[in-house]
Amino acid sequence: MITAPLIINKRIMIHELPKLPYELNALEPIISQKTIEFHYGKHHQAYVNNLNNLIKNTAFEQETLEHIIKTSEGGIFNNAAQVWNHTFYFNQFVPKGKGSPSQSLLEAIEKQWDMMDNFKKEFNAAAAGLFGSGWAWLVKHKDGKLEIIKESNAGTPLTKGLKPILTFDVWEHAYYLDYQNRRPDYLNALWSILNWDEINKRFN
């Protein structure tokens, strides 16, 4: 699983904002540099800062990000989950997109949805239809079955014992500067910048 880089500092484990695997303007015109500056540079950074402040002098100050997500509640959970969710989201992109679903992933998708286009349509519909803020996820069950799930706010499949494969962020700060209220346009555009090499690794 992806976790934010950690540094041990005395007794406290300091969570840091992970470096993006591309330049701030690299995903244009799908995601603008201005959106990355706000979404990654301000929102993602704020979750990291809040988490570090909240875990001071608690049982979580020496724990990993995933442990905190699976065992905490309230503000600590919200900020820890958002750090993890955003890292997972940003790391699945690459300029102009890369690769394609592996044979094993494609077979799993076709087993569940018949064809890739059907999967994309259902995934987009789930993300577009999520009321308010949250995330759409492609997850893998322990038996290998794939499922599309929706999580509100900071919700994450990690708390359900599911393996995340792909996610689209539908908090307004993820797309409003570029697409205003056109959430479906944003969702359709994201498919063109996916790094399938990374997504295939997650599936396997």
C-alpha positions in Angstrom: 0.0 0.0 0.0 1.1 3.6 -0.5 2.0 5.6 2.5 3.3 9.1 2.9 7.1 9.1 3.6 7.9 9.1 7.3 10.7 10.5 9.4 11.4 9.4 13.0 11.9 12.5 15.1 12.5 11.6 18.7 9.3 9.8 19.8 7.0 11.3 17.1 6.6 9.9 13.6 6.4 12.9 11.4 4.3 12.5 8.3 5.4 14.5 5.3 3.8 15.6 2.0 5.0 13.0 -0.6 6.7 14.5 -3.7 4.6 14.3 -6.9 6.0 11.9 -9.6 5.6 14.7 -12.2 5.9 18.5 -12.4 3.0 20.8 -11.3 2.0 21.6 -14.9 2.6 18.1 -16.3 -1.1 17.0 -16.4 -2.4 20.1 -18.3 -4.9 20.6 -19.8 -6.7 17.7 -18.0 -5.7 19.0 -14.6 -4.2 22.5 -14.5 -1.1 23.7 -12.7 -3.4 26.0 -10.6 -5.5 23.1 -9.5 -2.5 21.0 -8.6 -1.1 24.0 -6.6 -4.3 24.2 -4.6 -5.3 20.6 -4.4 -1.8 19.2 -3.7 0.1 22.2 -2.4 -2.6 23.5 -0.1 -5.3 20.9 0.6 -3.1 17.8 0.7 -0.5 19.7 2.7 -3.1 20.9 5.2 -4.2 17.3 5.9 -0.5 16.4 6.6 -0.1 19.4 8.9 -3.4 18.7 10.7 -2.5 15.1 11.2 0.9 15.9 12.7 -0.6 18.3 15.1 -3.5 16.0 16.1 -1.3 13.0 16.9 1.0 14.8 19.2 0.9 13.3 22.7 -1.5 10.5 21.6 -1.2 6.8 21.1 -0.9 7.5 17.4 2.3 9.6 17.4 4.6 6.6 16.6 2.2 4.7 14.3 2.2 4.3 10.6 -0.4 6.1 8.4 -2.3 2.9 7.6 -2.4 1.9 11.3 -3.8 5.3 12.2 -6.5 5.0 9.5 -7.6 1.6 10.6 -7.8 2.3 14.3 -8.6 6.0 14.8 -11.8 8.1 14.7 -12.9 11.7 14.2 -10.4 14.4 13.2 -7.4 12.1 13.3 -9.0 9.5 11.0 -10.3 12.2 8.6 -6.9 13.8 8.1 -4.9 10.5 8.0 -7.3 9.0 5.5 -7.2 12.1 3.4 -3.4 12.1 3.4 -3.5 8.5 2.2 -6.3 8.9 -0.3 -4.7 11.9 -2.0 -1.3 10.2 -2.2 -3.0 7.2 -3.9 -4.9 9.5 -6.2 -2.0 11.7 -7.4 0.3 8.7 -7.9 -2.0 7.1 -10.4 -1.5 9.8 -13.0 1.2 10.4 -15.6 1.4 13.1 -18.4 -0.7 12.0 -21.4 -1.4 8.6 -19.8 0.7 5.5 -20.0 0.2 1.8 -20.7 -3.0 -0.2 -20.6 -4.7 -2.7 -18.2 -2.7 -5.8 -17.8 -4.1 -9.1 -19.2 -5.1 -10.2 -15.6 -6.7 -6.9 -14.7 -8.5 -6.7 -18.1 -9.9 -10.2 -17.6 -11.1 -9.4 -14.1 -12.8 -6.2 -15.4 -14.4 -8.1 -18.3 -15.6 -10.9 -16.0 -17.4 -8.3 -13.9 -18.6 -5.8 -16.5 -18.3 -7.7 -19.9 -16.1 -5.0 -21.4 -13.9 -2.1 -20.5 -16.4 0.5 -21.8 -19.1 -0.8 -19.5 -16.7 -0.6 -16.5 -15.8 3.0 -17.3 -19.4 4.0 -17.7 -20.4 2.5 -14.3 -17.3 3.9 -12.6 -18.1 7.4 -14.0 -21.7 7.1 -13.0 -20.8 6.1 -9.4 -18.4 9.1 -9.1 -20.8 11.6 -10.8 -23.7 10.4 -8.6 -22.0 10.6 -5.3 -23.8 13.3 -3.3 -21.5 16.0 -1.9 -17.8 15.2 -1.4 -16.0 11.9 -1.5 -14.3 9.2 -3.6 -15.2 6.5 -6.2 -13.0 3.4 -5.9 -12.3 0.3 -7.8 -11.4 -2.3 -5.2 -10.4 -5.9 -5.1 -11.9 -8.4 -2.7 -9.8 -11.2 -1.1 -11.3 -13.7 -3.6 -10.1 -11.5 -6.5 -13.6 -10.1 -7.4 -13.6 -6.4 -8.4 -16.2 -3.9 -7.2 -16.9 -0.2 -7.6 -17.7 1.5 -4.3 -18.4 5.0 -3.2 -17.1 6.6 0.0 -18.2 10.0 1.4 -15.8 12.6 2.7 -12.6 10.8 3.9 -13.9 7.3 3.4 -11.4 4.7 2.3 -11.5 1.0 1.4 -8.7 0.3 3.9 -11.2 0.3 6.8 -13.2 -2.4 5.0 -10.3 -4.8 4.3 -10.6 -4.1 0.6 -7.6 -3.6 -1.7 -7.8 -0.2 -3.6 -6.9 -0.3 -7.2 -8.1 3.0 -8.7 -9.8 6.2 -7.3 -11.4 9.4 -8.6 -11.6 12.3 -6.2 -14.9 14.1 -6.4 -14.4 16.7 -3.7 -15.0 20.0 -5.5 -11.5 21.3 -4.8 -10.2 18.5 -7.2 -11.9 19.9 -10.2 -13.8 23.2 -9.7 -11.1 25.5 -10.9 -10.9 23.7 -14.2 -14.4 22.3 -14.7 -16.7 24.4 -12.4 -19.8 22.3 -11.9 -19.1 19.9 -14.8 -18.1 16.9 -12.7 -18.8 14.4 -15.5 -16.4 16.2 -17.9 -13.7 16.0 -15.2 -14.3 12.3 -14.7 -14.2 11.6 -18.5 -11.0 13.5 -18.8 -9.1 11.6 -16.1 -9.0 8.3 -18.1 -6.6 10.0 -20.5 -3.9 10.6 -17.9 -4.0 7.3 -16.0 -0.7 5.5 -15.4 -1.9 1.9 -16.0 1.6 0.6 -15.1 1.0 1.8 -11.6 -2.6 0.6 -11.5 -1.5 -2.9 -12.7 0.9 -3.1 -9.8 -1.8 -2.3 -7.4 -4.0 -5.1 -8.8 -1.3 -7.6 -8.6 
